[in-house]
Amino acid sequence: MENINRDFEFAQKDAKITDLKFDTKPIGYFKDAWIRFRKSRAAIAGAIVIILIVLYAIIMPLVSSHGVDTTDGVYQYKRPFDANLASIGLVKGTYTKHCNDRAYLHLQMIGAAYEDYNGESINAEKAINSEFNPIRGESEPYLVNGVRYRDCEVQDYYESGFRYYQITVDDYEALRSYEAKTGLRLLYPMVDTTLVESAMNTNDANYWYLTKSGYPVDQNGNAIREAKDLGKAQDIYLRDADGNVQFYQIVASNSVKVRIFYWNYYFYKTGHIPSFLMGSDDQGRDIAVRLASGIGLSLILAVSTFAINFVLGAIYGSIEGYFGGWADLIMERITDILVDIPFIILASIVKLRFIDTNQMSPMMALIFAFVVTGWIGPAYRVRTQFYRFKNQEYVLAARTLGAGNARIMYKHIFPNTLGTIITASVLTIPGTIFSESMLSYLNIVSLNSGDITSLGTLLSTGQQYMVSFPHMILPPAIVISLLMISFNLFGNGLRDAFNPSLRGAEE
């Protein structure tokens, strides 16, 4: 006993025993959840991607010169093009075209026509090097079954070349005045369409030269087969008695037909050159702007559905779980009936009953379809959590102190279930986006009216042109994939962060 007493001493009341300091400041539930959440790199990456997509949806319509419903009948199916990015070799608006000699020469003739403003003479070298020659690069010729081909890098927008328009005399004078003021070439010599070889090319303003079997013809009637001989091509411009080219053709007393170089005419109409960052769709609409609109609409649909289902599920599930007994038994049978309704059948019924009869807008009808059975999942989770917590000591203490049922349910039990419910419900957002995309893809519901669209609608439109114009389907497909992955990573991070069993864990 004496040996033990030698190892210990009585401490005085105010004596300083150690210099160590212990920080016992408590950490709140949500702060602890945030500490765990930010340690998950995958969840942070998912959150960043979601934020970037949302910012794109907000900013793109503000900075773009196109509206969601702005259409252009000439620039349909155009590849992505941006003049600033094209200057560094990106987003050039070009594609590879396998050209035989006739197609190759026809493209060269577009550049030649642009340079031959007054219909006087054609300089082959100037035509080939024209700023608006659609051919921006070409391979060496090669033979396929005895036919010569080239792989040409074609500028999609320059390929549109010239168009015929019927305008008023006042509009014609305005175009002439604009040309004189700015030096921008808009009006070009009219073509005698009666001399165009094929009837199918009569309305194609790019055929301004005499052809034979599809080849340009020289003054002697011989077919031109080499680009170096373009200067010999025989034009078929309309001319007056003195041989001067005509820039219009009278159609009516106050109406004339003109031939316009469309690139410059687009600038005249809009004040900017054609530029579609992600290309244009089947109606000449800017895919980049429509993608932003689709993201916004799909996210609004998903978040609205999530919020409504969360509230309904929380109320329904808390009543089931708290009271139990007959109330729980009857309410569970109701959910058993609703949960067995196939969603695609429910959506089809909603379409026939509300959308086709114009009783609801497509957006409201979709929200209704998602809410009819969407609240069952959150209700089941809330019910489970209430069964877990309703007999805990703090609940019994609150009841003993006289707390009413409503206060116990939503003041004491519900906050402890909130983390699990939120994380599970957040994962329904990508599911809603995917379901809407499926419905639009199958043409059961379409959100493609007026100035609105959705990711599913863009996907449905693009799949028709998947082989010919893949740029129409790739942007919505990529965004939907990113949203699916990002929301799942984000949801998994929230699940771990709000997991009470991990509270205070370092990793």
Buried (B, 14 or more C-beta within 10 A) or exposed (E): EEEEEEEEEEEEEEEEEEEEEEEEEEEEBEEBBEBBBEBBEBBBBBBEBBEEBEEBBEEBBEEBEBBBBBBBEBBBBBBBBBEEBBEEEEBBBBBEBEBBBBBBBBBBBBBBBBBBBEBEEBBBEBBBEBEBBBBBEBEEEEEEEEEEBBBBBBBBBBBBBBBBBEBEBEBBEEBBEBBEEEEBBBBBBBBBBEBBBEEEBBEBBBBBBBBBEBBBBBEEEBBBEEBEBBBBBBBBBBBEEEEEBBBBBEEEEEBBBBBBBBBBBBBBEBEEBBBBBBBBBBBBBBBBBBBBBBBBBBBBBBEBBBEBBBEBBBBBBBBBBBBBEEEBEEBBEEBEEEEEEEBBEBBBEBBEEBBEEEEBBBBBBBBBBBBBBBBBBBBBBBBBBBBBBBEEEEBEEBBEEEBEEEEBBBEBBBEBBBBBBBBBBBBBBBBBBBBBBBBBBEEBBBBBEEEBBBBBBBBBBBEEBEEEBEBBBBBBBEBBEBBBBBBBBBBBBBBBBBBEEBEEEEE
